[in-house]
Amino acid sequence: MQLSAMIIVLFAAMIILFFYVPPFFQGQSAKAAVNRFYQYETAGNFGNSWELFHPQMQKMFSKDAYIQRRAHVFMQDFGVSTFRFELGQPKQLSRWRMSKDVPELAHVFVVPVVQHFQSAFGNFSIRQDVYAVKDNNQWRILWAYDER
C-alpha cells in the first residue's frame, strides 16, 4: 500500500513540475528582459533599450526617433536626469496583441512597471504594464496601444 501511495505522490509531483515550473522560469526570464530595458532607460541609453523592442514596436519608432523623443520628454520636458523603477510579478497571457492593427502573439508575459521621477514639476510616478515575448529565441519588449 505504501509503495502505490508513493508512486501516486511522485506522479502528481511530476505533473506539477511539468506544467507549473517552466512558466515560472519563463516569467522570470521575461521579467529580467523588462528589467534590462529599464536599466538602459534609467541610464539614458535609449538606443540599447530600443534594441530590446519587439519588431512590432520597432515599427512604431525608428531608432533615431525613439532616442530623440525619449530624451526630449524625460530630460527636457520633465527636467529629469534619471529615475528609479519597480517591477511587479510577471503574469502569463495565452494570447495578446499590441494593437488591433498587428498580429496576435502567443505566450506573452505582462510585467507591471512603476517609474518614479523627481522632476522640475515635483515627484511623480507612472505605472505601465509592459509586455515581453520571445522572438527568435530572445525576449522582446512591447507596450499596449489598444484602448481598454
N, C-alpha and C positions, 0 to 999 in steps of 0.2 A: 504494500500500500504506500509506503513512504517513497519508494522509487517512482511510482507513477505520479505522485504529487510533485516530486522534484522535477520530473520531466515536464509537467504542465506549467510549473512556475518558470522553468528555463525557457520553454516555448513562448510563453507570454512575454518574458523579458526580451527575447529576440524580436518579437513583433514590435514591441515598444521602441527598441533601438532602431529597427529598420525604418519605421515611419516617423519618429519624432526627433531623433538625433540629427540626421542630415539637414532638415530645415533649420534647426537651431544654429548649426555651424555656418550654413549659408547666410542666415540672418546676421550673424556676427561678422562675416566677410563683407556683406553689403554695408553694414554699419561702419566698418573700417574704411571702406571707399568713401562714404559720406564724410567721415572724419578727415580723411586725407584732403578731400575737396575743400573743406572749411579751414584746414591748416594753411593751404595755399592762399585762400581768401584773406585770412587774418594777416598774413604776411604781405598782402598786396600783390601777390604773384598770380594775377588773373589769367595770364597766358597758360600756366600749368593747370589751373583749375578748369579752364575751358577745355583742355585736352582730355579731362575726365568726363566730359559730357557725352551722352549717347548721341549717335548720328542724328537722331530726330532733333535734339537740342542744338547741335552744331548748325543745323539748317536755320534755326531761329536767329542766330547771330553769327556773323563772320568772327573769326578770332580777334581781328583788329577792332571791330566794332564793340565786341564784348569788353575787351580790355579798356577801351576809352570810356564806355558808358559806366562800367562798374567803378572805375577810378573817379569819374566825374560825380556820380551820385554820392558815393560814400565820402570821398575825400574833399571834394569841392562843395557840393550842396549841403551835406550834413556836417562837414567840418570834423570828420572822424579820421584818425590816423590808423587805428586798429580797433578790434572788437574781440570779445570773447564769445564762446558759444557752448551750448549744452546739447547733447544728443539724447533722445529718448530710446526706448526699446523698439527694435525693428518688428514689423508685422508683415507676414507674407500675404500677398494677394494672388489669387489664381490667375486673374486677368485684369489688365488696367490699360488705359490709353491716356496719353498726354493731352490730346485734344481730339475733337471729332474728325479732324482732317488727316489724322495719321493712323496707321495700323495699330491694332491692339497688341499688347505684349503679354507674354505669359511668365509666371513665376517672378513677379516683381515684389520687392520689399519696400515698404514705406517706413521712413525714419523721421520722427518729429525732431525739428531743429529749432532752438531758440537762440537768436543772436542778441547780445547785449551791447549797446553802444553808449559811449559818453561823447556827446557832441556839443557844438555851439548852441544847440537848441535844448540842451538838457539830456538827461539819461532816458533811454527808451529801449524797448525790446521788440523784436519781430519774431513771430512764430510762423514757421512754414513747414509743411510736410514735404520731404524730399524723397524721391523715388530712386531705387537702384535696381538694375537688371544686368544680367550677364549678356555681353555682346562680344562675339569672337573670343570667348573664354576670359574676358576682362569685365570687371564691374564698372558700369557706366551710370552717370547721374542724369536725372530728369526732374523737371518741375511740372506741375499741373497747370494747364491753361484752359480747361473746361470750367464752365460755370457750374457750381454745385448747388 
